[in-house]
Amino acid sequence: MTPVYYCVDVETTGPDIKNDRIIQLAFLKVQGDHIEAFNDLCYTDIEMNDVVVAIHGITNAMLEDKYWPDETDAFMELEKGNKPENYFISHGNKMDIAMLEHEGLHLKMKPIDTDKCARALLKDAPSYKLGELVKWYGLEDRAQKVAKKIGLEDIEAHDALTDAMWHYVLFTFLLEKVDHDPDKLVEMTAKPMLLEKITFGKFKGKSFQEVFEKEPEALVWMYANMTSDWPDLEYTLAHWLKQKAYFWKKAQKEKEEVENRIF
């Protein structure tokens, strides 16, 4: 039987994986040449702050008459397809999967993280943000064709359905790089990845090796403060910090102190 690809995106009450919740669930269900879009706003009893609302444009007032996430058509359709032979595609799996687990959906599908796969396969990308990848590799035409198929008139970032569509076009582009074998992307998603360049902050564009050789304390700080939700960054920083026992011990100690302050 032909597998189904679910290209999924969620908008949430905030970035806290443990305490925030889904307020929009959207995905494309792709089987062969057939593409179907699902998109629901979801009720929440969590009051959102102005910063979060400014990002996705969804207010608590807009959700007052909506269903809880697990009661929406989108969630129930995703549950139906949650089978080991199908594929779950998103850009940065951790947030989407964790938020769905809060609502009772524990992933059985094979996950593909387009962010991680892009970092491995698209070495010349100046950024790995979803919208920027779509523009850099000229995928707008693909996106427009898909938008027409699903009846999406307004394409805008930070809307879950737009992002789900971008997941799909980026996935098709990555698939071409691995001889159209999605399981190669699944394998890539599962393996720890040694990142080459820093894509954030004042060291953006520099290699981890270069920063380690010149400013190892910066990597110590990153390890202590930025790795709780980014396994590949943790793996990469540990690789370099272990080159010198002093910095590795210091990084572990500082990370423990940070975690103790949080919890």
C-alpha positions as a printed NumPy array, in Angstrom:
array([[  0.   ,   0.   ,   0.   ],
       [  1.258,   3.501,  -0.843],
       [  2.563,   5.244,   2.308],
       [  1.076,   8.537,   3.447],
       [  3.215,  11.586,   4.148],
       [  1.955,  13.977,   6.823],
       [  3.655,  17.392,   6.61 ],
       [  2.774,  18.918,   9.954],
       [  3.049,  22.265,  11.694],
       [  1.611,  23.634,  14.919],
       [  1.257,  27.076,  16.449],
       [  1.302,  27.181,  20.24 ],
       [  0.665,  29.35 ,  23.277],
       [  4.442,  29.707,  23.622],
       [  7.808,  27.959,  23.218],
       [  7.782,  25.954,  26.47 ],
       [  7.57 ,  22.288,  25.438],
       [  6.454,  21.184,  28.899],
       [  3.785,  23.778,  29.658],
       [  2.528,  25.386,  26.441],
       [ -0.178,  23.907,  24.23 ],
       [ -1.346,  23.74 ,  20.609],
       [ -3.638,  26.5  ,  19.313],
       [ -3.417,  25.649,  15.586],
       [ -2.802,  22.278,  13.973],
       [ -2.3  ,  22.071,  10.219],
       [ -0.905,  19.467,   7.88 ],
       [ -0.856,  18.225,   4.327],
       [ -1.813,  14.598,   3.841],
       [  0.   ,  13.366,   0.737],
       [ -0.564,   9.969,  -0.832],
       [  0.703,   9.511,  -4.358],
       [ -0.513,  12.5  ,  -6.388],
       [ -3.336,  13.293,  -3.962],
       [ -2.809,  16.203,  -1.551],
       [ -5.339,  17.146,   1.105],
       [ -5.056,  19.994,   3.615],
       [ -6.269,  19.974,   7.231],
       [ -6.209,  23.114,   9.341],
       [ -7.895,  23.84 ,  12.687],
       [ -7.607,  26.486,  15.359],
       [ -7.832,  24.99 ,  18.857],
       [ -9.225,  26.191,  22.17 ],
       [ -6.867,  26.846,  25.076],
       [ -7.262,  28.09 ,  28.646],
       [ -3.704,  29.463,  28.659],
       [ -3.544,  33.253,  28.38 ],
       [ -1.055,  34.262,  25.678],
       [  1.24 ,  37.264,  26.002],
       [  1.624,  40.011,  23.381],
       [  4.982,  38.696,  22.136],
       [  3.535,  35.291,  21.222],
       [  0.422,  36.812,  19.642],
       [  2.599,  39.114,  17.523],
       [  4.381,  36.076,  16.051],
       [  1.385,  34.038,  14.891],
       [ -1.452,  36.578,  15.041],
       [ -3.781,  34.278,  16.988],
       [ -5.496,  35.772,  20.046],
       [ -7.363,  34.082,  22.883],
       [-10.569,  35.757,  21.682],
       [-10.228,  33.977,  18.327],
       [-10.219,  30.613,  20.12 ],
       [-13.181,  31.009,  22.461],
       [-15.597,  28.967,  20.309],
       [-13.053,  26.361,  19.136],
       [-12.605,  22.742,  20.212],
       [ -9.787,  21.403,  22.364],
       [ -6.912,  20.167,  20.133],
       [ -7.74 ,  16.456,  20.451],
       [-11.373,  17.162,  19.489],
       [-10.561,  18.821,  16.153],
       [-10.978,  17.177,  12.758],
       [ -7.281,  17.713,  12.047],
       [ -6.148,  15.902,  15.187],
       [ -8.504,  12.962,  14.641],
       [ -7.358,  12.62 ,  11.017],
       [ -3.718,  12.655,  12.128],
       [ -4.512,   9.964,  14.695],
       [ -5.96 ,   7.756,  11.937],
       [ -2.738,   7.965,   9.978],
       [ -0.433,   7.461,  12.948],
       [  0.925,   4.119,  11.725],
       [  4.496,   2.777,  11.37 ],
       [  4.32 ,   2.656,   7.565],
       [  3.567,   6.388,   7.258],
       [  5.866,   9.427,   7.542],
       [  5.697,  12.474,   9.832],
       [  7.477,  15.497,   8.333],
       [  8.203,  18.792,  10.065],
       [ 10.956,  21.384,  10.334],
       [ 12.41 ,  20.672,  13.757],
       [ 10.529,  17.579,  14.913],
       [ 10.931,  18.058,  18.642],
       [  8.426,  20.872,  19.222],
       [  5.671,  19.433,  17.02 ],
       [  6.022,  15.894,  18.377],
       [  6.164,  17.037,  22.016],
       [  3.093,  19.262,  21.632],
       [  1.109,  16.441,  20.007],
       [  2.136,  14.096,  22.805],
       [  0.615,  16.562,  25.315],
       [ -2.703,  15.935,  23.573],
       [ -2.318,  12.152,  23.653],
       [ -0.856,  11.409,  20.211],
       [  2.335,   9.371,  20.637],
       [  4.124,   9.146,  17.328],
       [  4.207,   5.778,  15.557],
       [  4.99 ,   7.231,  12.131],
       [  8.555,   7.483,  10.825],
       [  9.794,  11.015,  11.562],
       [ 11.632,  13.159,   9.018],
       [ 13.102,  16.442,  10.259],
       [ 13.594,  18.746,   7.26 ],
       [ 15.728,  21.086,   9.376],
       [ 18.213,  18.373,  10.288],
       [ 18.231,  16.86 ,   6.801],
       [ 18.767,  20.295,   5.244],
       [ 21.79 ,  20.866,   7.473],
       [ 23.256,  17.578,   6.24 ],
       [ 22.385,  17.895,   2.548],
       [ 22.316,  21.635,   1.812],
       [ 25.744,  22.755,   2.962],
       [ 25.684,  26.034,   1.03 ],
       [ 22.541,  27.379,   2.702],
       [ 23.119,  30.722,   4.472],
       [ 20.343,  29.923,   6.936],
       [ 18.225,  26.918,   7.874],
       [ 15.077,  28.844,   8.694],
       [ 12.199,  27.305,   6.774],
       [ 11.069,  30.313,   4.749],
       [ 14.63 ,  31.3  ,   3.9  ],
       [ 15.433,  27.801,   2.612],
       [ 12.365,  27.925,   0.361],
       [ 13.545,  31.251,  -1.097],
       [ 17.258,  30.389,  -1.318],
       [ 16.62 ,  27.224,  -3.336],
       [ 13.926,  28.768,  -5.508],
       [ 11.074,  26.617,  -4.241],
       [  8.431,  29.355,  -4.404],
       [  7.021,  28.014,  -7.693],
       [  6.557,  24.574,  -6.156],
       [  4.85 ,  26.177,  -3.181],
       [  2.496,  28.188,  -5.408],
       [  1.453,  25.034,  -7.269],
       [  0.742,  23.216,  -4.011],
       [ -1.118,  26.253,  -2.63 ],
       [ -3.345,  26.234,  -5.698],
       [ -4.076,  22.527,  -5.226],
       [ -5.152,  22.958,  -1.603],
       [ -6.926,  26.306,  -2.089],
       [ -4.502,  28.355,   0.009],
       [ -4.758,  31.969,  -1.164],
       [ -2.593,  33.81 ,   1.369],
       [  0.927,  32.451,   1.829],
       [  2.483,  33.92 ,   4.961],
       [  5.107,  32.799,   7.471],
       [  4.078,  31.698,  10.967],
       [  0.769,  30.398,   9.711],
       [  0.662,  26.663,  10.388],
       [ -0.835,  25.706,   7.018],
       [  1.691,  27.801,   5.078],
       [  4.533,  26.27 ,   7.085],
       [  3.154,  22.76 ,   6.552],
       [  3.122,  23.436,   2.809],
       [  6.729,  24.679,   2.968],
       [  7.661,  21.514,   4.864],
       [  6.276,  19.565,   1.946],
       [  8.09 ,  21.454,  -0.836],
       [ 11.361,  21.361,   1.112],
       [ 10.837,  17.635,   1.717],
       [ 10.38 ,  17.016,  -2.035],
       [ 13.601,  18.962,  -2.706],
       [ 15.538,  16.969,  -0.089],
       [ 14.083,  13.743,  -1.443],
       [ 15.743,  14.457,  -4.783],
       [ 19.108,  14.581,  -3.   ],
       [ 18.717,  11.004,  -1.673],
       [ 17.492,   9.246,  -4.826],
       [ 13.846,   9.578,  -3.775],
       [ 14.323,   7.236,  -0.801],
       [ 12.458,   8.71 ,   2.213],
       [ 13.962,   6.143,   4.561],
       [ 17.375,   7.733,   3.99 ],
       [ 15.92 ,  10.946,   5.419],
       [ 14.483,   8.958,   8.333],
       [ 17.953,   7.539,   9.041],
       [ 19.481,  11.   ,   8.779],
       [ 16.921,  12.348,  11.237],
       [ 17.678,   9.615,  13.784],
       [ 21.485,   9.884,  13.783],
       [ 23.379,  12.419,  15.921],
       [ 24.777,  15.101,  13.632],
       [ 28.054,  16.962,  13.951],
       [ 27.167,  20.516,  12.983],
       [ 29.737,  22.444,  10.974],
       [ 28.819,  26.104,  11.289],
       [ 27.154,  28.236,  13.932],
       [ 23.89 ,  29.681,  12.619],
       [ 23.05 ,  32.098,  15.433],
       [ 24.431,  34.953,  17.52 ],
       [ 27.666,  36.878,  17.114],
       [ 29.524,  33.8  ,  15.809],
       [ 27.035,  33.158,  13.001],
       [ 28.807,  31.792,   9.924],
       [ 31.896,  30.641,  11.802],
       [ 32.783,  26.992,  12.268],
       [ 32.601,  25.382,  15.703],
       [ 36.245,  24.428,  15.316],
       [ 37.27 ,  28.037,  14.68 ],
       [ 35.403,  29.307,  17.745],
       [ 36.756,  26.473,  19.892],
       [ 40.33 ,  27.34 ,  18.926],
       [ 39.892,  31.089,  19.568],
       [ 37.14 ,  31.41 ,  22.206],
       [ 36.453,  28.037,  23.866],
       [ 34.604,  29.756,  26.73 ],
       [ 31.895,  30.707,  24.219],
       [ 31.258,  27.022,  23.5  ],
       [ 31.186,  26.331,  27.244],
       [ 28.417,  28.925,  27.583],
       [ 26.49 ,  27.477,  24.632],
       [ 26.705,  23.978,  26.078],
       [ 25.41 ,  25.134,  29.458],
       [ 22.62 ,  27.368,  28.172],
       [ 21.47 ,  26.282,  24.702],
       [ 21.473,  22.492,  24.468],
       [ 18.438,  21.374,  26.462],
       [ 16.199,  21.32 ,  23.36 ],
       [ 18.82 ,  20.863,  20.63 ],
       [ 20.42 ,  17.375,  20.686],
       [ 22.652,  17.958,  17.653],
       [ 24.062,  21.151,  19.152],
       [ 24.78 ,  19.275,  22.38 ],
       [ 26.476,  16.474,  20.423],
       [ 28.593,  18.968,  18.45 ],
       [ 29.642,  21.062,  21.434],
       [ 30.527,  17.95 ,  23.434],
       [ 32.688,  16.761,  20.527],
       [ 34.78 ,  19.925,  20.573],
       [ 34.85 ,  20.547,  24.314],
       [ 36.092,  17.011,  24.939],
       [ 39.253,  17.966,  23.055],
       [ 40.37 ,  19.689,  26.252],
       [ 39.447,  18.164,  29.6  ],
       [ 39.395,  21.512,  31.42 ],
       [ 36.692,  23.021,  29.184],
       [ 34.649,  19.811,  29.065],
       [ 34.539,  19.577,  32.876],
       [ 33.691,  23.269,  33.138],
       [ 30.875,  22.945,  30.576],
       [ 29.335,  19.985,  32.407],
       [ 29.489,  21.813,  35.729],
       [ 27.906,  24.984,  34.33 ],
       [ 25.167,  23.006,  32.581],
       [ 24.32 ,  21.262,  35.845],
       [ 24.137,  24.635,  37.624],
       [ 21.824,  26.037,  34.945],
       [ 19.53 ,  22.997,  35.133],
       [ 19.395,  23.227,  38.926],
       [ 18.354,  26.884,  38.708],
       [ 15.578,  26.018,  36.261],
       [ 14.18 ,  23.099,  38.216]])
